[in-house]
Amino acid sequence: MANIVDYLAWRGDLTFAERPFNDVDNIILSTLSYLDFSGIVPGPGEGAVTLAQASSLVLEETEGNVDLRVRSLAKLDPNLLVKLSTSRRFGNILLHDCVDRLDVTKSLQFAALQMDVTPERTYVSFRGTDSTLVGWRENFMLSFTITEAQREALTYLEVALAEARSHGRKVYVGGHSKGGNLALFAALSCPADLQEVIERVWNNDGPGISHKIISIRPQKVFGDRYKKIVPSYDMVGIIFEHDSDPRSVVASSATGALQHDPFTWKVLPCGIEELDDLSMESKIMRSALKTWLENVSLEERAVLVDQFFGALEASGAHTLFEVTESFKSMKTVLSAMGEMDSSTKELLMSLAGSIVAKTMDVAASSALHVAQAAFEELTKRPDKETEALP
C-alpha cells in the first residue's frame, strides 16, 4: 500500500548520486507542477530557488492548507512538501522558469516548471488539467486539433533544451494527465538536434496523440527513452493510445476513476509496483473509444466539443466545481444540452452505443467461454451407470 509519501521515507536520505533517478522520482516531480508557485519560484531568466525554500514559503503562506495553491482535482498531501523540503534527495533541487497562463479567449490553460535534479540533469514538468472549464475544454480539443497549450509546451521545451545543451546538460521531460500529453507532444515536435538533449520522456497517465495530428509514434523517435505509466483502471491514458505504444501498468490503492490520482499509485523503493495488464473495464472503454473515433471526423469532434462546453459555460461557471455545486447551475446546463443540434446528439448516442456494444460483446464472449468450459468438463466425466458396473 506504499505511495510516493512512503517512498520519501525510504529514499529521502539518499542523493541521486547514491540512487539514480527513477520512475517514482518522475511521478513526484510531474505532480509538483500542480502547485501554483507563482510569486515564489522565479519566472524565465529570473533566477532559481531551492525546493526547500519554495516549499517552506508555500506552507507558511497557506498555513499548511496547501490546497489553496493546488491547481488540480487531486489533493496534495502537505506532508509530501515537508518530507520533500527536508530530504537530502529533493531539498536542494533548484526550481526555476515557472510559467502559468490562463486565457479564456484562446481556450488556453498552461503551466510548466523546471527543476535541476543534479548539476547534469534538469526535469521539465508540465502541469496537467486544472479544475477550470477552459482547461477541460482544451483537453477535449486534443481530439481534433493542436491546442494552444501544446504550442506553448513546444516553445517552452525548445528554449529549455537549447539552454541545457549550452551548459552540457541532459533533460528529463514529464507530466501527469494533460501534462503527460504536453510532454509527449513537445518532445515529438521539437527539432531532431534538440531531441538528442532529451534523456527520457514520461507520459504519466496522459492521453496519447491522434494519428490524424501526428502520425509518427514516440518509440520510433525515442525508443526506450519514452515511458508511459497508467493505472489498471485507466480512463485517460487510453485516449489515442495505439496498439504498438508501450505502457507500464501501475497498481493503485484506489478503485475506478480515482486511480488517475498518482497519490494512489503503489510504489517500491526503486520503482513502481507493476501489473500485467489493464482491467477489463479499461479495455472495453479503450476499444469503444477507438471504434468511435475512427468513425468521427475532426470537424464532427470540434462541433461536439464546442456545443458540450458551451452548455457547461451557459451556467456562468468557470470551474467544474461551480457547475456541480448548485442545482440551479446543473439545471441550466441540462437545459442548454437539450438545445444541442440533432447531429451532436447523434454523436453522443453513437459513443454511448459503442461502449454498450463493446460491453455486451465482452459479456457474451465471457458467457460463451464459461459454457464451453462446462461442456468440456461434462464430456470428460465417465458415465455414472458404466462406472457402477462390476
Contacts in CASP RR format, 6 or more apart in sequence:
PFRMAT RR
TARGET T0000
AUTHOR 0000-0000-0000
METHOD contacts of the structure
MODEL  1
MANIVDYLAWRGDLTFAERPFNDVDNIILSTLSYLDFSGIVPGPGEGAVT
LAQASSLVLEETEGNVDLRVRSLAKLDPNLLVKLSTSRRFGNILLHDCVD
RLDVTKSLQFAALQMDVTPERTYVSFRGTDSTLVGWRENFMLSFTITEAQ
REALTYLEVALAEARSHGRKVYVGGHSKGGNLALFAALSCPADLQEVIER
VWNNDGPGISHKIISIRPQKVFGDRYKKIVPSYDMVGIIFEHDSDPRSVV
ASSATGALQHDPFTWKVLPCGIEELDDLSMESKIMRSALKTWLENVSLEE
RAVLVDQFFGALEASGAHTLFEVTESFKSMKTVLSAMGEMDSSTKELLMS
LAGSIVAKTMDVAASSALHVAQAAFEELTKRPDKETEALP
1 253 0 8 1.000
1 266 0 8 1.000
2 10 0 8 1.000
2 266 0 8 1.000
2 267 0 8 1.000
2 268 0 8 1.000
3 253 0 8 1.000
3 263 0 8 1.000
3 264 0 8 1.000
3 265 0 8 1.000
3 266 0 8 1.000
3 267 0 8 1.000
4 24 0 8 1.000
4 27 0 8 1.000
4 28 0 8 1.000
4 31 0 8 1.000
4 80 0 8 1.000
4 262 0 8 1.000
4 263 0 8 1.000
4 265 0 8 1.000
4 267 0 8 1.000
5 77 0 8 1.000
5 79 0 8 1.000
5 80 0 8 1.000
5 83 0 8 1.000
5 263 0 8 1.000
6 267 0 8 1.000
7 24 0 8 1.000
7 28 0 8 1.000
7 267 0 8 1.000
7 269 0 8 1.000
8 28 0 8 1.000
8 80 0 8 1.000
8 83 0 8 1.000
8 84 0 8 1.000
8 87 0 8 1.000
8 89 0 8 1.000
8 90 0 8 1.000
9 83 0 8 1.000
10 269 0 8 1.000
11 19 0 8 1.000
11 24 0 8 1.000
11 89 0 8 1.000
11 269 0 8 1.000
12 83 0 8 1.000
12 87 0 8 1.000
12 88 0 8 1.000
12 89 0 8 1.000
12 90 0 8 1.000
13 87 0 8 1.000
13 88 0 8 1.000
13 89 0 8 1.000
14 88 0 8 1.000
14 89 0 8 1.000
15 88 0 8 1.000
15 89 0 8 1.000
16 25 0 8 1.000
16 89 0 8 1.000
16 117 0 8 1.000
16 118 0 8 1.000
16 121 0 8 1.000
17 118 0 8 1.000
19 89 0 8 1.000
19 270 0 8 1.000
21 117 0 8 1.000
21 118 0 8 1.000
21 121 0 8 1.000
21 172 0 8 1.000
22 270 0 8 1.000
22 271 0 8 1.000
23 202 0 8 1.000
23 227 0 8 1.000
23 229 0 8 1.000
23 248 0 8 1.000
23 271 0 8 1.000
23 272 0 8 1.000
24 267 0 8 1.000
24 268 0 8 1.000
24 270 0 8 1.000
24 271 0 8 1.000
24 272 0 8 1.000
25 89 0 8 1.000
25 117 0 8 1.000
26 123 0 8 1.000
26 172 0 8 1.000
26 174 0 8 1.000
26 200 0 8 1.000
26 202 0 8 1.000
26 204 0 8 1.000
27 176 0 8 1.000
27 204 0 8 1.000
27 229 0 8 1.000
27 262 0 8 1.000
27 265 0 8 1.000
27 267 0 8 1.000
27 272 0 8 1.000
28 80 0 8 1.000
28 84 0 8 1.000
28 90 0 8 1.000
29 115 0 8 1.000
29 117 0 8 1.000
29 123 0 8 1.000
29 125 0 8 1.000
29 172 0 8 1.000
29 174 0 8 1.000
30 125 0 8 1.000
30 126 0 8 1.000
30 174 0 8 1.000
30 175 0 8 1.000
30 176 0 8 1.000
30 179 0 8 1.000
30 180 0 8 1.000
30 202 0 8 1.000
30 204 0 8 1.000
30 262 0 8 1.000
31 74 0 8 1.000
31 76 0 8 1.000
31 176 0 8 1.000
31 262 0 8 1.000
31 263 0 8 1.000
32 84 0 8 1.000
32 113 0 8 1.000
32 115 0 8 1.000
32 125 0 8 1.000
33 111 0 8 1.000
33 112 0 8 1.000
33 113 0 8 1.000
33 125 0 8 1.000
33 126 0 8 1.000
33 127 0 8 1.000
33 128 0 8 1.000
33 175 0 8 1.000
33 179 0 8 1.000
34 70 0 8 1.000
34 71 0 8 1.000
34 72 0 8 1.000
34 74 0 8 1.000
34 76 0 8 1.000
34 127 0 8 1.000
34 128 0 8 1.000
34 130 0 8 1.000
34 176 0 8 1.000
35 58 0 8 1.000
35 66 0 8 1.000
35 69 0 8 1.000
35 70 0 8 1.000
35 71 0 8 1.000
35 76 0 8 1.000
36 69 0 8 1.000
36 70 0 8 1.000
36 71 0 8 1.000
36 100 0 8 1.000
36 111 0 8 1.000
37 54 0 8 1.000
37 58 0 8 1.000
37 69 0 8 1.000
37 95 0 8 1.000
37 98 0 8 1.000
37 100 0 8 1.000
37 113 0 8 1.000
38 98 0 8 1.000
38 100 0 8 1.000
39 98 0 8 1.000
40 49 0 8 1.000
40 54 0 8 1.000
40 57 0 8 1.000
40 58 0 8 1.000
40 98 0 8 1.000
41 48 0 8 1.000
41 49 0 8 1.000
41 54 0 8 1.000
41 95 0 8 1.000
41 96 0 8 1.000
41 98 0 8 1.000
41 113 0 8 1.000
42 48 0 8 1.000
42 49 0 8 1.000
42 96 0 8 1.000
42 97 0 8 1.000
42 98 0 8 1.000
43 96 0 8 1.000
43 97 0 8 1.000
43 98 0 8 1.000
43 99 0 8 1.000
44 97 0 8 1.000
44 99 0 8 1.000
44 159 0 8 1.000
45 96 0 8 1.000
45 97 0 8 1.000
46 96 0 8 1.000
47 96 0 8 1.000
48 94 0 8 1.000
48 95 0 8 1.000
48 96 0 8 1.000
48 116 0 8 1.000
49 94 0 8 1.000
49 95 0 8 1.000
49 96 0 8 1.000
50 91 0 8 1.000
50 92 0 8 1.000
50 93 0 8 1.000
50 94 0 8 1.000
50 95 0 8 1.000
51 84 0 8 1.000
51 85 0 8 1.000
51 90 0 8 1.000
51 91 0 8 1.000
51 92 0 8 1.000
51 93 0 8 1.000
51 94 0 8 1.000
51 95 0 8 1.000
51 115 0 8 1.000
52 84 0 8 1.000
52 85 0 8 1.000
52 86 0 8 1.000
52 91 0 8 1.000
52 92 0 8 1.000
54 95 0 8 1.000
55 81 0 8 1.000
55 82 0 8 1.000
55 84 0 8 1.000
55 85 0 8 1.000
55 91 0 8 1.000
56 85 0 8 1.000
58 66 0 8 1.000
58 69 0 8 1.000
58 81 0 8 1.000
59 66 0 8 1.000
59 78 0 8 1.000
59 81 0 8 1.000
59 82 0 8 1.000
61 69 0 8 1.000
62 68 0 8 1.000
62 69 0 8 1.000
64 78 0 8 1.000
65 78 0 8 1.000
66 76 0 8 1.000
66 78 0 8 1.000
66 81 0 8 1.000
67 75 0 8 1.000
67 76 0 8 1.000
70 76 0 8 1.000
71 111 0 8 1.000
71 127 0 8 1.000
71 130 0 8 1.000
71 131 0 8 1.000
72 127 0 8 1.000
72 128 0 8 1.000
72 129 0 8 1.000
72 130 0 8 1.000
72 131 0 8 1.000
72 177 0 8 1.000
73 129 0 8 1.000
73 130 0 8 1.000
73 131 0 8 1.000
73 320 0 8 1.000
74 261 0 8 1.000
74 262 0 8 1.000
74 263 0 8 1.000
75 261 0 8 1.000
75 263 0 8 1.000
76 263 0 8 1.000
77 263 0 8 1.000
84 90 0 8 1.000
84 91 0 8 1.000
85 91 0 8 1.000
93 115 0 8 1.000
93 116 0 8 1.000
93 117 0 8 1.000
94 115 0 8 1.000
94 116 0 8 1.000
95 113 0 8 1.000
95 114 0 8 1.000
95 115 0 8 1.000
96 114 0 8 1.000
96 115 0 8 1.000
96 116 0 8 1.000
97 112 0 8 1.000
97 113 0 8 1.000
97 114 0 8 1.000
97 156 0 8 1.000
97 160 0 8 1.000
98 111 0 8 1.000
98 112 0 8 1.000
98 113 0 8 1.000
99 110 0 8 1.000
99 111 0 8 1.000
99 112 0 8 1.000
99 113 0 8 1.000
99 156 0 8 1.000
100 110 0 8 1.000
100 111 0 8 1.000
100 127 0 8 1.000
101 108 0 8 1.000
101 109 0 8 1.000
101 110 0 8 1.000
101 111 0 8 1.000
101 152 0 8 1.000
102 108 0 8 1.000
102 109 0 8 1.000
102 110 0 8 1.000
102 132 0 8 1.000
102 134 0 8 1.000
103 134 0 8 1.000
103 148 0 8 1.000
104 134 0 8 1.000
106 148 0 8 1.000
107 134 0 8 1.000
107 135 0 8 1.000
107 137 0 8 1.000
107 138 0 8 1.000
107 141 0 8 1.000
107 147 0 8 1.000
107 148 0 8 1.000
108 134 0 8 1.000
108 138 0 8 1.000
108 147 0 8 1.000
108 148 0 8 1.000
108 149 0 8 1.000
108 152 0 8 1.000
109 129 0 8 1.000
109 130 0 8 1.000
109 132 0 8 1.000
109 134 0 8 1.000
109 135 0 8 1.000
109 138 0 8 1.000
109 149 0 8 1.000
110 127 0 8 1.000
110 148 0 8 1.000
110 149 0 8 1.000
110 152 0 8 1.000
110 153 0 8 1.000
110 182 0 8 1.000
111 126 0 8 1.000
111 127 0 8 1.000
111 128 0 8 1.000
112 124 0 8 1.000
112 125 0 8 1.000
112 126 0 8 1.000
112 127 0 8 1.000
112 152 0 8 1.000
112 153 0 8 1.000
112 156 0 8 1.000
112 182 0 8 1.000
113 124 0 8 1.000
113 125 0 8 1.000
113 127 0 8 1.000
114 122 0 8 1.000
114 123 0 8 1.000
114 124 0 8 1.000
114 125 0 8 1.000
114 160 0 8 1.000
115 122 0 8 1.000
115 123 0 8 1.000
115 125 0 8 1.000
116 122 0 8 1.000
117 123 0 8 1.000
117 172 0 8 1.000
119 169 0 8 1.000
120 168 0 8 1.000
120 169 0 8 1.000
120 170 0 8 1.000
121 169 0 8 1.000
121 170 0 8 1.000
121 171 0 8 1.000
121 172 0 8 1.000
121 199 0 8 1.000
122 160 0 8 1.000
122 164 0 8 1.000
122 169 0 8 1.000
122 170 0 8 1.000
122 171 0 8 1.000
122 172 0 8 1.000
123 171 0 8 1.000
123 172 0 8 1.000
123 173 0 8 1.000
123 174 0 8 1.000
124 156 0 8 1.000
124 157 0 8 1.000
124 160 0 8 1.000
124 171 0 8 1.000
124 172 0 8 1.000
124 173 0 8 1.000
124 174 0 8 1.000
124 183 0 8 1.000
125 174 0 8 1.000
125 175 0 8 1.000
126 153 0 8 1.000
126 173 0 8 1.000
126 174 0 8 1.000
126 175 0 8 1.000
126 178 0 8 1.000
126 179 0 8 1.000
126 180 0 8 1.000
126 182 0 8 1.000
126 183 0 8 1.000
126 186 0 8 1.000
127 175 0 8 1.000
127 178 0 8 1.000
127 179 0 8 1.000
128 175 0 8 1.000
128 176 0 8 1.000
128 177 0 8 1.000
128 178 0 8 1.000
128 179 0 8 1.000
128 180 0 8 1.000
128 182 0 8 1.000
129 135 0 8 1.000
129 136 0 8 1.000
129 138 0 8 1.000
129 139 0 8 1.000
129 177 0 8 1.000
129 178 0 8 1.000
129 179 0 8 1.000
131 319 0 8 1.000
131 320 0 8 1.000
131 321 0 8 1.000
132 318 0 8 1.000
132 319 0 8 1.000
132 320 0 8 1.000
133 309 0 8 1.000
133 312 0 8 1.000
133 313 0 8 1.000
133 317 0 8 1.000
133 318 0 8 1.000
133 319 0 8 1.000
133 320 0 8 1.000
133 323 0 8 1.000
134 318 0 8 1.000
135 149 0 8 1.000
135 178 0 8 1.000
136 309 0 8 1.000
136 320 0 8 1.000
137 305 0 8 1.000
137 309 0 8 1.000
138 147 0 8 1.000
138 148 0 8 1.000
138 149 0 8 1.000
138 178 0 8 1.000
139 178 0 8 1.000
139 207 0 8 1.000
140 305 0 8 1.000
140 308 0 8 1.000
140 309 0 8 1.000
141 147 0 8 1.000
141 302 0 8 1.000
141 305 0 8 1.000
142 150 0 8 1.000
142 178 0 8 1.000
142 181 0 8 1.000
142 207 0 8 1.000
142 209 0 8 1.000
142 210 0 8 1.000
142 239 0 8 1.000
142 240 0 8 1.000
143 210 0 8 1.000
143 239 0 8 1.000
143 240 0 8 1.000
143 293 0 8 1.000
143 298 0 8 1.000
143 301 0 8 1.000
143 305 0 8 1.000
144 210 0 8 1.000
144 212 0 8 1.000
144 298 0 8 1.000
144 299 0 8 1.000
144 301 0 8 1.000
144 302 0 8 1.000
144 305 0 8 1.000
145 213 0 8 1.000
145 298 0 8 1.000
145 302 0 8 1.000
146 185 0 8 1.000
146 213 0 8 1.000
149 178 0 8 1.000
149 182 0 8 1.000
150 181 0 8 1.000
150 182 0 8 1.000
150 185 0 8 1.000
150 186 0 8 1.000
150 189 0 8 1.000
153 179 0 8 1.000
153 182 0 8 1.000
153 183 0 8 1.000
153 185 0 8 1.000
153 186 0 8 1.000
154 185 0 8 1.000
154 186 0 8 1.000
154 189 0 8 1.000
154 190 0 8 1.000
156 186 0 8 1.000
157 173 0 8 1.000
157 186 0 8 1.000
157 187 0 8 1.000
157 190 0 8 1.000
157 194 0 8 1.000
158 186 0 8 1.000
158 190 0 8 1.000
158 191 0 8 1.000
158 194 0 8 1.000
160 171 0 8 1.000
161 171 0 8 1.000
161 190 0 8 1.000
161 194 0 8 1.000
161 197 0 8 1.000
161 198 0 8 1.000
162 194 0 8 1.000
164 170 0 8 1.000
164 171 0 8 1.000
164 197 0 8 1.000
165 194 0 8 1.000
165 197 0 8 1.000
169 197 0 8 1.000
170 197 0 8 1.000
170 198 0 8 1.000
170 199 0 8 1.000
171 197 0 8 1.000
171 198 0 8 1.000
171 199 0 8 1.000
172 198 0 8 1.000
172 199 0 8 1.000
172 200 0 8 1.000
172 201 0 8 1.000
172 202 0 8 1.000
173 183 0 8 1.000
173 186 0 8 1.000
173 187 0 8 1.000
173 198 0 8 1.000
173 200 0 8 1.000
173 201 0 8 1.000
173 202 0 8 1.000
174 180 0 8 1.000
174 183 0 8 1.000
174 201 0 8 1.000
174 202 0 8 1.000
174 203 0 8 1.000
174 204 0 8 1.000
175 182 0 8 1.000
175 183 0 8 1.000
175 202 0 8 1.000
175 203 0 8 1.000
175 204 0 8 1.000
175 206 0 8 1.000
176 204 0 8 1.000
176 205 0 8 1.000
176 206 0 8 1.000
176 262 0 8 1.000
177 204 0 8 1.000
177 205 0 8 1.000
177 206 0 8 1.000
177 236 0 8 1.000
177 260 0 8 1.000
178 206 0 8 1.000
178 207 0 8 1.000
179 204 0 8 1.000
179 206 0 8 1.000
180 202 0 8 1.000
180 203 0 8 1.000
180 204 0 8 1.000
180 205 0 8 1.000
180 206 0 8 1.000
181 203 0 8 1.000
181 206 0 8 1.000
181 207 0 8 1.000
181 208 0 8 1.000
181 209 0 8 1.000
183 201 0 8 1.000
183 202 0 8 1.000
183 203 0 8 1.000
184 201 0 8 1.000
184 203 0 8 1.000
184 206 0 8 1.000
184 208 0 8 1.000
184 209 0 8 1.000
184 218 0 8 1.000
184 226 0 8 1.000
185 209 0 8 1.000
185 214 0 8 1.000
187 195 0 8 1.000
187 198 0 8 1.000
187 201 0 8 1.000
187 218 0 8 1.000
187 221 0 8 1.000
187 222 0 8 1.000
187 226 0 8 1.000
188 209 0 8 1.000
188 214 0 8 1.000
188 216 0 8 1.000
188 218 0 8 1.000
188 221 0 8 1.000
189 214 0 8 1.000
195 221 0 8 1.000
195 222 0 8 1.000
198 222 0 8 1.000
198 225 0 8 1.000
199 225 0 8 1.000
200 222 0 8 1.000
200 225 0 8 1.000
200 226 0 8 1.000
200 227 0 8 1.000
201 218 0 8 1.000
201 222 0 8 1.000
201 225 0 8 1.000
201 226 0 8 1.000
201 227 0 8 1.000
202 227 0 8 1.000
202 228 0 8 1.000
202 229 0 8 1.000
203 218 0 8 1.000
203 226 0 8 1.000
203 227 0 8 1.000
203 228 0 8 1.000
203 229 0 8 1.000
203 237 0 8 1.000
204 228 0 8 1.000
204 229 0 8 1.000
204 262 0 8 1.000
205 229 0 8 1.000
205 230 0 8 1.000
205 231 0 8 1.000
205 234 0 8 1.000
205 236 0 8 1.000
205 237 0 8 1.000
205 260 0 8 1.000
205 262 0 8 1.000
206 228 0 8 1.000
206 230 0 8 1.000
206 236 0 8 1.000
206 237 0 8 1.000
206 239 0 8 1.000
207 236 0 8 1.000
207 237 0 8 1.000
207 239 0 8 1.000
207 240 0 8 1.000
208 237 0 8 1.000
208 239 0 8 1.000
208 240 0 8 1.000
208 241 0 8 1.000
208 245 0 8 1.000
209 240 0 8 1.000
210 240 0 8 1.000
210 293 0 8 1.000
211 240 0 8 1.000
211 242 0 8 1.000
212 298 0 8 1.000
217 242 0 8 1.000
217 244 0 8 1.000
217 245 0 8 1.000
218 226 0 8 1.000
218 245 0 8 1.000
219 226 0 8 1.000
219 244 0 8 1.000
219 245 0 8 1.000
219 246 0 8 1.000
226 246 0 8 1.000
227 246 0 8 1.000
227 248 0 8 1.000
228 237 0 8 1.000
228 245 0 8 1.000
228 246 0 8 1.000
228 247 0 8 1.000
228 248 0 8 1.000
229 247 0 8 1.000
229 248 0 8 1.000
229 250 0 8 1.000
229 265 0 8 1.000
229 272 0 8 1.000
230 236 0 8 1.000
230 237 0 8 1.000
230 238 0 8 1.000
230 247 0 8 1.000
230 248 0 8 1.000
230 249 0 8 1.000
230 250 0 8 1.000
230 278 0 8 1.000
231 249 0 8 1.000
231 250 0 8 1.000
231 251 0 8 1.000
231 252 0 8 1.000
231 254 0 8 1.000
231 259 0 8 1.000
231 260 0 8 1.000
231 264 0 8 1.000
231 265 0 8 1.000
232 249 0 8 1.000
232 250 0 8 1.000
232 251 0 8 1.000
232 252 0 8 1.000
232 259 0 8 1.000
232 275 0 8 1.000
232 277 0 8 1.000
232 278 0 8 1.000
232 279 0 8 1.000
232 282 0 8 1.000
233 252 0 8 1.000
233 255 0 8 1.000
233 256 0 8 1.000
233 257 0 8 1.000
233 259 0 8 1.000
233 278 0 8 1.000
233 279 0 8 1.000
233 281 0 8 1.000
233 282 0 8 1.000
234 249 0 8 1.000
234 259 0 8 1.000
234 260 0 8 1.000
234 278 0 8 1.000
234 279 0 8 1.000
234 282 0 8 1.000
234 286 0 8 1.000
235 256 0 8 1.000
235 257 0 8 1.000
235 260 0 8 1.000
235 282 0 8 1.000
235 285 0 8 1.000
236 260 0 8 1.000
238 278 0 8 1.000
238 282 0 8 1.000
238 285 0 8 1.000
238 286 0 8 1.000
238 289 0 8 1.000
239 289 0 8 1.000
240 293 0 8 1.000
241 247 0 8 1.000
241 286 0 8 1.000
248 272 0 8 1.000
248 274 0 8 1.000
249 274 0 8 1.000
249 275 0 8 1.000
249 276 0 8 1.000
249 277 0 8 1.000
249 278 0 8 1.000
250 265 0 8 1.000
250 266 0 8 1.000
250 272 0 8 1.000
250 273 0 8 1.000
250 274 0 8 1.000
250 275 0 8 1.000
251 265 0 8 1.000
251 266 0 8 1.000
251 272 0 8 1.000
251 273 0 8 1.000
251 274 0 8 1.000
251 275 0 8 1.000
252 258 0 8 1.000
252 259 0 8 1.000
252 264 0 8 1.000
252 265 0 8 1.000
252 266 0 8 1.000
253 264 0 8 1.000
253 266 0 8 1.000
254 261 0 8 1.000
254 264 0 8 1.000
256 281 0 8 1.000
258 264 0 8 1.000
259 265 0 8 1.000
265 272 0 8 1.000
265 273 0 8 1.000
266 272 0 8 1.000
266 273 0 8 1.000
267 273 0 8 1.000
278 286 0 8 1.000
280 362 0 8 1.000
283 362 0 8 1.000
284 355 0 8 1.000
284 358 0 8 1.000
284 359 0 8 1.000
284 362 0 8 1.000
285 355 0 8 1.000
285 358 0 8 1.000
287 358 0 8 1.000
288 351 0 8 1.000
288 354 0 8 1.000
288 355 0 8 1.000
288 357 0 8 1.000
288 358 0 8 1.000
289 351 0 8 1.000
289 354 0 8 1.000
291 354 0 8 1.000
291 358 0 8 1.000
292 350 0 8 1.000
292 351 0 8 1.000
292 354 0 8 1.000
293 301 0 8 1.000
295 350 0 8 1.000
296 304 0 8 1.000
296 347 0 8 1.000
296 350 0 8 1.000
300 343 0 8 1.000
300 347 0 8 1.000
303 343 0 8 1.000
303 344 0 8 1.000
303 347 0 8 1.000
304 344 0 8 1.000
304 347 0 8 1.000
304 348 0 8 1.000
307 340 0 8 1.000
307 341 0 8 1.000
307 344 0 8 1.000
308 337 0 8 1.000
308 340 0 8 1.000
308 344 0 8 1.000
310 336 0 8 1.000
311 333 0 8 1.000
311 336 0 8 1.000
311 337 0 8 1.000
311 338 0 8 1.000
311 339 0 8 1.000
311 340 0 8 1.000
312 323 0 8 1.000
312 333 0 8 1.000
312 336 0 8 1.000
314 332 0 8 1.000
314 333 0 8 1.000
314 335 0 8 1.000
314 336 0 8 1.000
315 322 0 8 1.000
315 323 0 8 1.000
315 328 0 8 1.000
315 329 0 8 1.000
315 330 0 8 1.000
315 332 0 8 1.000
315 333 0 8 1.000
315 336 0 8 1.000
316 322 0 8 1.000
316 329 0 8 1.000
316 332 0 8 1.000
317 323 0 8 1.000
317 329 0 8 1.000
322 329 0 8 1.000
323 329 0 8 1.000
323 330 0 8 1.000
323 333 0 8 1.000
324 330 0 8 1.000
338 345 0 8 1.000
END
